[in-house]
């Protein structure tokens, strides 16, 4: 990616973080004019499998859902800590999907367009809870995962109020949201009511400091540049330069594989073979580690042939049928 384009993107993210939508829109127009072939945030696959981080400017359409509870505070540390609950028609109590947006830990929201596949679960009899969490411009790791776990606990503690089943909960996220969905899955505990029964991880980064080497081993160049730099999204998220000795302890703490145990939930992991944002070996290695501990019968890893960092092959009805079949197995 051209350095000038990356600089404009950083400004867009900063404007969005500060709530300055007018500046963000103006910068996006500048980016589009100067780099017309660059994929837009949340647009899915780009050239050579690269894409802007999920969680971009498009907005989630929930107009067809009649029963919803919006902007519910699940914690009191920040105004960001809010969630939306979308409830299907019927008697309930309903199984729950905690939907976690992407955006390189630095952009996106609970009503970003990258949540469109997840919201379709309402038509399958699931309540969908879309979560805003503190982004890296507001608070560093572990703020985001703490928020996701707080949201899970809130939903389970208040399940009766919203006609939800607290014993049938899954997390689902893509990209940065995939990391947080997986991390919430392996880190969740019955003791503090943050455990879940299933995880859908779409191309989430699993161990930040090895991504550059994994891309090199694959003979591919990362579309968003090196992770092990002072300016990468992962570095901004951790607050320490990924690849440095000082950051390695944080990299380990932010990795879902660190917390794998016999109590870990079932996993569906999908990753595009042409992804140039996150090397596919991140998901492949994670799936192998999970299988060793919880058994191959509880872990499904699927390569989406030719797919990049998200896009139509993930969102197709054929693929969503696979996701809902997996979720049905563990939540219904």
N, C-alpha and C positions, 0 to 999 in steps of 0.2 A: 504494500500500500504506500502511495506517495506520502512523504513527510508532511506536506502542506495539508493533505486530506486528513491525516491523523490529527493534526493540530486543530483543524476546524471541528472535527468530531469531538475532541476533548472540550472545546468551547460549548458545543451543543449540549453535551452531558452536564457541564457546569451550570449552564443556563437553566436546564430542566431541573437540576437539583435545587436551584434557588427559587424556582417557581416563575422564572421570567420567560413565559411562553412566546412573547413577541420576539425577543432576541433569539430564542431557539429556532423559531420559524424562519427568521431572516437568515440565520447561519445555515439552516438546512437548504434554503433557496440558493445561497452562495455555493454550498457544496454540490448541489445538483447541477448548477450552471458550469462549474469548473470541472467536475468529474461526473459526467452524465452516465457513465457505465458502471459506477460504483454502486453496489447493492445498498439499499436503504435499511435502516434498523428494522429488525423483525421480518425482513423480506425473504429470509430463507437462503437458499443456495445462491452463491455468487460464482464468479469466474474461478475455475479450478477448485470448486468446493468451498471457497471462502465466502463469508457473509459477515455483515455487521452483527454485533451481539444481539440476541433476541431481546424483546422488551422495548420496542421502538415506539414510533409515533402513532401507529394505527390504533384505533380504539375498539375495545371489545363490545360487540353488539349483544345486549341481553334483553332487547325490547320484547321478545316473545315469551319471556319468563315472567309469570304473574306474581309468584310468591317469592319475595326477596327482602332481605334485611341488609341495609347498606351502611357503610362507614361506622361499624361497631368497634369501639375501642376495646382491645384485648389486653392492653397494658397501659401504664400511665407515665412511662419514661419519656415518650416522644409523641408528638402529634402524628407522626408517621404510622404509629402502631394501630392500624385499623384493618378490618376485614369486612368482606361482603359474603353473605350467605344466600345461596340460590337453592330453593327447595322445589322438588318435583311435585306434581299432582299425585294425590293418593293419601293413604292413611298413615303410613310410616309405622314406627320410626325408621328413618332412611339411613343407609350406609353413607359414609362421608368421604369425599375426595378433597384433600387439602391441596389447592392448586398454587404453585409457586412460580412466579414469573422469572424470566431470564433478564440479561442486560449487563453481563460482565461485572456484576455486583455493584454497578455504579449508575445504572439507569433502569427504566421500566417501572411499571406499577401494576396494581391488582386489576386494572381494567385495560391493560395493554393488549394489542391484537394477538400477541403470541399465545394468549390464553384461550383462543377460539376453539381449539380441539377439546380442551378440558371441559369447557362449559357445555359441550354437547352431551356430557354424561348426565345432565339433568333429564334429558329425554330417555335415558336408560334406567331411570329410577334412583339416581344418586343425588344427594345434596352436594353441591360444590361450594367450597369455601375458598375464596380468592383472597390472598394475604399480601398486604404491604409490609415490607420490612425495612429497617434502616439500611440505607445504601452507604457505600464507602466514603462519599463526600460528607456524610453526617457523622458516621461512627465506624470505627474499624472493627475487624474480627475480634471477638466472637459475637458482635451485636446482631448480625443477620441471623445466625443459627439460633441464638437465644430468643430472637423474636419469633422465628418459626415454631420453636418448641413452646413458647408462651401461647401462641395462637392455637396449637394443638391442644394444650392443656385447657385453655379457655373453652374451646369447642366441646371437649369431653365433659368438663365440669358443668357446662350449661346446656348439655344435649337435650334435656327434657323440655326446656323452654322453646327450642327450635325444632322439636320433633325429629331428633337425630339419634342414631344408634352409636353410643360411645365405644362400643366393642367392635365396631366394623369401620375402621378408618384407614385410608391409604394416603400417601403423599405422591404427587406427580409434578414434575418440573422438567424444563429443558434448559440446557447450557448451565449458567450459574444456578438457575432453579433446579436443574438436575443434581448438581452438587448438594444443594441444600435439602432436596427431597431425600437423597441417599443418606446424607449425614443425619438428618432427623430420623431416618429409618434405623440406622445402626446404633445411634446414640440414645435413642428413646428408651425409657425405663418405666416399668409398671409402677414402681415406687412413687414416682412424681407425676404419673398419669400423662406421660408424653410418648408412650409406646404406640406403634401402629402395626397393622396386620399385613400391609403390602406397600411396595414402592414401585413407581414407574419412573425410571431414570432415562431421560432422553439426552444423550451425548453430553453428560456433565463432566467437567474436569474433576479428576479424582486425586491426583497427587501433583501439585503445581510444579515442583522443582525438577521433575523428570520430563516434562512435556517437550522441551527443546530437543533433548537427546532422542526422544521417541520419534519426533518428526524427522530428525536426521537419519535415524535407522530406517525409517520408511522411505527415505529419499524424497521427502516433500518439504516445501518451505511453508512456514506458518503464515497465513494470510494477514494476521493482525500483528506480525512481528514477534520478536523473542519474548518469552515469558520471564526469563531471568534477567530483567533489566529494572532500572529504577522507576520507569514510567509505565510498566505494564499494568493492566487492570488488577491482576492478582497481587502485585506489589502494593498498589493503592488500597486494596482490600485488607491486606495483612498489616500494613503500616511498616513493613520491613522489606528490603529488596530480596525477592525470590531468587534463590541460588546462592545467597550468602549464608555463612555459618550462623549468623544471628537469626535468620529467618527460618531455619530448618525446623526448629521446634514448633513454630506456628504452622508451617506447612503440614507437619504431622497432625497437629490438633485439628486442622481444617479438612483433613482427609477422611472420608467415610470408611476407608479400609482400616483405619486405626482402631475402630470400635466394633469390628465384626465379632460376633459371639454366637453361641448356639441359640440364643434368644432372638437373633436378627430376623426380621420379617422376610417374606417372599419378595423376590425382585424380578421385574421385567426391565431389561436394559437393551436399548436400541441405539445404534450409532451408524451414521452414513460412512460408506467406504471412501467417499471423496471429501470428507470433512477436513478442511484446512484451518479450522479454528482450534479444534481439540483433536489430538491424534486418536484414532480409533483404538489403539492399544491401551489407552487409559481405561476404557470400558471393558475391553477384553481381559486385561489383567485383573481388574476388579471383580469381574464375574468369576474368574478362576479361583480367586481367593475366597469368595463367598461360597462357592460350591464345596471347597475343602472343609468348610466349617458347618454349613447348614444343609448340605446335600444338593446334588445336581437336580433333584426333583423340585426344589424350591427356587431355582434360579434359571431364568430364560435369558440368554444373550442372543441378540439377532443383529447381524450386519444388514443394513439397508443398502443394497447394491446400487452404486452410482449416486447416492444421495450425499449432499453436502451437509452444512450445519443447519439442519432443519429443512423446511420446505414441503412441497406438495406430497412427496412420497411418505412423509410422516403423517401428514394431515388427511391422506386419502381415506375413503370409507373402508377400503380393504384393510389398511393398517389399523385404523381405529377399532375395527371389529376384533382384531387380535388383542388390542389393549383391553377392551371391555370383556372379552372372554377370560383374560387373565384376572381382571378385577372381580368378575363374577365368581370365579373359583374361590377367592379368599374373603369376599365381603358379602356374598349372598348365600 
